[in-house]
């Protein structure tokens, strides 16, 4: 039973986009590894940009500088 965990920043990802991610990850595991879609679990976690750090600073700070 494959388990996929997708983490994205909480910045307006739509329900449609999430559905496409779930479908796409499931299809990828089926096509590449022959995994059964009925037993593939996909979880999407949305993380606040204050809780996601890159290079020693939060994404909030980086985005504030236009990075």
CORSUL-V772332 format. One record per residue. N is the residue number from 0. RES is the residue in one small letter. SS is DSSP state (@ for helix, = for strand, . for the rest). PSI is psi as a letter, one per 40 degrees, with the letter a starting at -180 (* if undefined). BURIAL is b if it has 24 or more other ideal C-beta (glycine too) atoms within 12 Angstrom, else e. Layout:
<<N/RES/SS/PSI/BURIAL> <N/RES/SS/PSI/BURIAL>>
This chain:
<<0/x/./h/e> <1/x/./i/e> <2/x/=/h/e> <3/x/=/h/b> <4/x/=/h/e> <5/x/=/h/e> <6/x/=/h/e> <7/x/=/i/e> <8/x/=/i/e> <9/x/./g/e> <10/x/./f/e> <11/x/./f/e> <12/x/./h/e> <13/x/./i/e> <14/x/@/d/e> <15/x/@/d/e> <16/x/@/d/e> <17/x/@/d/e> <18/x/@/d/e> <19/x/@/d/e> <20/x/@/d/b> <21/x/@/d/b> <22/x/@/d/e> <23/x/@/d/e> <24/x/@/d/b> <25/x/@/d/b> <26/x/@/d/e> <27/x/@/d/e> <28/x/@/d/b> <29/x/@/d/e> <30/x/@/d/e> <31/x/@/d/e> <32/x/@/e/e> <33/x/./f/e> <34/x/./i/e> <35/x/./h/e> <36/x/@/d/e> <37/x/@/e/e> <38/x/@/e/e> <39/x/./h/b> <40/x/=/h/e> <41/x/=/h/b> <42/x/=/h/e> <43/x/=/h/b> <44/x/=/h/e> <45/x/=/h/e> <46/x/=/h/e> <47/x/./i/e> <48/x/@/d/e> <49/x/@/e/e> <50/x/@/e/e> <51/x/./h/e> <52/x/=/i/e> <53/x/=/h/e> <54/x/./f/e> <55/x/./e/e> <56/x/=/i/e> <57/x/=/i/e> <58/x/@/d/b> <59/x/@/d/e> <60/x/@/d/e> <61/x/@/d/e> <62/x/@/d/e> <63/x/@/d/e> <64/x/./e/e> <65/x/./f/e> <66/x/./*/e>>
